[in-house]
Amino acid sequence: MIQRSIRHKRRRFPVVFLIVGFSLIAVLVVLSTQSKWELGSDPGRPGHAQAVGSGGVNPSPQITDANLAGGEAGGSGAVQTADGKNDSTGPKPQLPSQTNVPPKSWIPSVSLDRPTAAIVQYQAKPGTKLVAITFDDGPDNRYTPAILDILKAYKVKATFFTVGTQIKKYPAVMKRIAAEGHSIGNHTYNHSDLTKKDMNGIKNQIKWTDTLIQRSNGFVPRLVRAPYGAVSPMLKAIIKYNNRELVGWTVDTDDWAGKSVAAMRANVNKNTHPGGIILMHSFGSKHIASTVNLLPLVIQDLRKKGYTFVTVDELLAAKNHGGKLTAKTATATA
Ligand SMILES: [Zn+2]
């Protein structure tokens, strides 16, 4: 009996070793697969270091540096930030709630391209009275060319805040605007109220029009104007973190609303001051014919008062230089 029992035990030992051995191998394989996935997925993402450096672990559900930055720090910025902290202490088992159910703020954000429009150098004699005329909602093939003809005749440079759906229709007019020395800004894709959109919605409106301007004109614009002048802290933050300039106005001609040329002319004369930005339209209403009639009168009136017409880039360049509109030399650093 004793011998049998010992023999029996001897037979069992190798089986136990085999089971333990296989289990160990299985555990090692699983562990190595997990650590490979974790190591490969985090540092490999672009902008990882920047996201950690600029934002840290920020639980804010809406506005974070990493989410807003776009470009290098864009993509799934918040995810990188959170994962980055875990990485520093090596791969660790995580609770299902951390790995499988990311909070809303971790939804990958749309990335904006960096602006590539030329940096504007601007020189003006001290005491020069600067004013910028701007035209929104174009281009079109009727009023925009007529406005360009007038600007050319008077040797005035202006700024056009263009809408994506119109750029798609009239790329040749877009090319003409830039070829004749005017500035081009982004006025969203389809003239949306950006205060009613979430972060990705705002970025898409800007990005789609960026792409169209890039295609027609070969650069990503720096200037952005919000439709209806409707701005929000979210929009301002996106503009700031993507090196753009949000451009408003100081004189509203209400040209789209059907006011008389005389009334609009009086309004411009009364409310234009040095450093001002005048809002007009080159598309978007049946009343834009009045804009075409108003424009020569505005140019003549303001010239008589000693104003120099500049693009918005030039105006910003002057403002950035000491905050006065009489800068000798200034550079837009937006
Ligand atoms: Zn508009």
Residues whose N, C-alpha, C, O or C-beta is under 5 A from the ligand:
A	BS01	ZN	D136 D137 P227 Y228
